[in-house]
């Protein structure tokens, strides 16, 4: 998005219901262009569970207040971009900050390049692509850890190939992982962990033991599973690492900034 000699300032509209409880949560952050990392102005983020919505300002910032404790699904849209969605869980009085990315859509009949001379555009023959698509810059650490051979890993393509429908399905055949099921709910338990010692969930580089176990598989882009303290990389070592660590990368995560 470009502006020439024009200062764009668009107000942020926040949906706040009267009489919201003091225990309600807040979600804030920015909506970013997935290709350039630039802020997306006038994007809308809507809460499907409440009907509330917010619109980004000239810096791509948004803020949603009055969210009840529990799981909410958010839809992000903006002119010229594909729609995106993310599901997040909130605790009482939580103040979550999350930057979200959406993919730009090229206009039909153009090359997708701003300022391209479409009158002189030449149609090139189709070239078959046989190489796997690059996973993206945000998965650099995922690939580095997978190369060490420590832990167990699964990508989005592998989940689709194996017809995985839940997080439990994805981990069911992994070594050293079992499940304790009560009341129709199954929770992962590492074989080497003490009884009643649940694994730590890290979602997009943030500890989230509330949303992690129930995250929809459609939102998972990659998965790392470490069943014991000897497998856990240093960046995930902590007080619960002896119980195992499950690292989840979702569609909501951001690419790191280019230096």
C-alpha positions in Angstrom: 0.0 0.0 0.0 1.5 3.4 -1.0 0.5 7.0 -0.2 2.0 10.1 -1.9 1.8 13.4 -0.1 -1.2 12.1 1.8 -1.4 11.4 5.5 -3.8 8.6 6.1 -5.4 8.5 9.5 -8.4 6.2 10.0 -10.1 6.0 13.3 -10.2 2.8 15.2 -13.7 1.6 16.0 -14.0 -0.7 19.0 -17.0 -2.8 19.8 -17.7 -2.6 23.6 -20.9 -3.9 25.0 -22.5 -1.9 27.9 -22.0 -3.4 31.3 -19.1 -5.7 30.4 -17.8 -7.7 33.3 -14.5 -6.5 34.9 -13.1 -10.0 34.3 -13.4 -9.6 30.5 -10.3 -9.9 28.3 -8.8 -7.7 25.6 -7.2 -8.5 22.3 -5.0 -5.9 20.5 -2.2 -5.8 17.9 -1.7 -5.1 14.2 -3.0 -6.4 10.9 0.0 -6.8 8.6 0.6 -7.6 4.9 2.0 -11.2 4.8 4.2 -10.3 1.8 5.7 -7.0 2.8 5.1 -6.8 6.6 3.5 -3.4 6.1 0.5 -2.4 8.3 -2.9 -2.9 6.6 -5.1 0.2 7.0 -8.9 -0.1 7.3 -8.8 -3.8 7.9 -11.7 -5.3 9.9 -11.4 -7.9 12.6 -14.7 -9.5 13.7 -15.5 -11.7 16.6 -17.8 -14.5 15.4 -18.8 -15.5 18.9 -20.1 -12.0 20.0 -20.7 -10.1 16.7 -18.2 -7.4 17.8 -15.6 -5.9 15.5 -12.8 -3.4 15.2 -11.2 -1.5 12.4 -7.5 -0.8 12.1 -6.1 2.7 12.2 -3.3 4.2 10.0 -0.7 2.1 11.7 -2.6 -1.1 11.2 -3.5 -1.3 14.9 -6.7 -2.8 16.3 -8.2 -3.4 19.8 -11.1 -5.5 20.9 -12.4 -5.3 24.5 -15.1 -7.0 26.5 -14.2 -10.6 25.4 -15.6 -13.3 27.7 -13.4 -15.9 29.2 -13.2 -18.9 26.8 -12.5 -19.6 23.1 -13.3 -17.0 20.4 -12.9 -17.1 16.6 -11.8 -14.0 14.8 -12.2 -13.2 11.1 -9.9 -10.7 9.4 -10.7 -9.0 6.1 -9.6 -6.0 4.1 -10.1 -4.8 0.5 -7.5 -6.4 -1.8 -6.7 -9.2 0.7 -7.8 -12.8 1.3 -9.8 -13.4 4.4 -8.1 -14.9 7.3 -9.2 -16.5 10.6 -7.7 -17.4 14.0 -9.1 -19.1 17.1 -7.8 -17.9 20.5 -8.5 -18.7 24.1 -8.7 -16.1 26.8 -8.4 -16.2 30.6 -10.1 -13.7 33.0 -8.7 -10.1 32.6 -6.1 -11.3 30.0 -4.6 -8.6 27.8 -3.4 -10.5 24.7 -1.3 -8.8 22.0 -1.3 -10.6 18.6 -0.2 -9.4 15.2 -2.0 -11.1 12.4 -1.1 -11.4 8.7 -3.3 -11.6 5.6 -2.3 -12.4 2.1 -2.7 -9.8 -0.7 -4.7 -10.8 -3.8 -3.6 -9.7 -7.2 -6.4 -8.1 -9.4 -7.6 -10.4 -12.3 -5.7 -9.7 -15.5 -2.7 -8.1 -13.8 0.8 -9.3 -12.8 0.2 -8.4 -9.2 2.9 -5.8 -9.4 2.0 -2.2 -8.5 2.4 0.1 -11.5 2.8 -2.8 -14.0 2.1 -1.9 -17.6 -0.6 -4.4 -18.4 -1.0 -3.2 -21.9 2.5 -4.6 -22.7 2.2 -7.7 -20.6 3.2 -10.9 -22.2 1.7 -14.2 -21.3 4.5 -16.7 -20.6 4.1 -20.5 -21.0 3.2 -22.5 -17.9 6.2 -24.1 -16.1 5.6 -27.1 -13.9 6.9 -26.7 -10.3 8.2 -29.9 -8.7 10.1 -28.5 -5.7 8.3 -28.3 -2.3 7.1 -24.8 -1.4 9.3 -22.9 1.0 7.8 -23.1 4.5 8.5 -19.4 5.2 11.0 -17.4 7.3 9.1 -18.0 10.5 9.8 -21.7 10.3 13.6 -21.3 10.2 13.9 -22.4 13.8 11.5 -25.3 13.2 13.7 -26.6 10.3 16.9 -26.1 12.4 15.5 -28.2 15.3 14.2 -30.9 13.0 17.6 -31.3 11.4 19.1 -32.2 14.8 16.9 -35.4 15.0 15.8 -34.5 18.6 12.0 -34.6 19.0 9.3 -35.5 16.5 7.9 -33.2 13.9 4.9 -32.9 11.5 4.1 -30.3 8.9 0.8 -29.2 7.5 1.4 -31.2 4.3 1.9 -34.3 6.3 -1.2 -33.8 8.3 -3.2 -33.5 5.1 -1.6 -36.6 3.7 -2.5 -38.6 6.7 -6.0 -37.2 7.0 -5.4 -35.8 10.5 -8.5 -34.3 12.0 -7.4 -33.4 15.6 -4.3 -32.6 17.5 -4.6 -36.0 19.2 -4.7 -37.7 15.8 -1.5 -36.0 14.8 0.4 -37.3 17.9 -1.3 -40.7 18.3 1.4 -42.6 16.5 4.4 -40.7 17.9 6.7 -42.6 20.2 6.5 -41.9 23.9 3.1 -40.2 23.8 -0.1 -41.7 25.3 -3.5 -40.2 26.1 -5.7 -40.1 29.2 -9.3 -39.8 28.2 -12.1 -38.9 30.6 -15.6 -37.6 29.8 -14.9 -37.7 26.1 -11.9 -35.4 26.4 -8.4 -36.8 25.7 -5.2 -35.2 27.1 -1.7 -36.0 26.0 0.7 -37.5 28.6 4.3 -38.3 28.0 5.3 -41.9 28.9 8.4 -40.8 30.7 6.6 -38.0 32.6 5.3 -38.6 36.2 1.6 -39.3 36.5 -0.4 -36.1 36.5 2.4 -34.1 34.9 0.9 -32.6 31.7 3.2 -31.3 28.9 3.8 -27.6 28.3 2.1 -26.2 25.2 3.9 -23.4 23.3 1.7 -21.8 20.6 3.5 -19.4 18.2 6.4 -19.0 20.7 4.1 -18.3 23.6 3.2 -20.6 26.5 -0.5 -21.4 26.2 -1.7 -24.4 28.2 -5.3 -23.3 27.9 -5.8 -23.2 24.2 -2.9 -25.5 23.2 -4.6 -28.9 24.0 -7.8 -28.0 22.1 -6.4 -26.0 19.2 -8.3 -26.8 15.9 -6.1 -28.8 13.6 -7.1 -26.5 10.7 -5.1 -23.7 12.3 -1.9 -25.8 12.8 0.9 -25.3 10.3 3.6 -27.3 12.0 4.0 -29.4 15.2 7.0 -30.3 17.4 6.8 -32.9 20.2 9.5 -33.4 22.8 8.7 -36.3 25.2 11.4 -35.7 27.9 13.8 -33.2 29.3 16.7 -34.8 27.4 14.9 -34.0 24.1 13.7 -30.4 24.9 15.8 -27.7 23.2 17.2 -25.0 25.4 14.8 -22.3 24.2 11.9 -24.4 25.6 13.5 -25.5 28.8 11.5 -24.5 31.9 10.0 -25.7 35.1 7.6 -28.1 33.2 10.0 -29.4 30.5 10.4 -32.7 32.3 6.8 -33.4 31.5 7.4 -32.8 27.8 6.8 -29.9 25.5 4.4 -29.6 22.5 5.3 -26.7 20.2 2.5 -25.6 17.8 2.9 -23.1 14.9 -0.4 -21.7 13.7 -1.8 -19.6 10.8 -1.9 -16.6 13.1 1.9 -16.4 13.6 4.0 -13.6 12.0 7.1 -13.9 9.9 10.1 -12.3 11.5 11.2 -8.9 10.3 13.9 -8.7 7.6 17.0 -7.0 8.8 
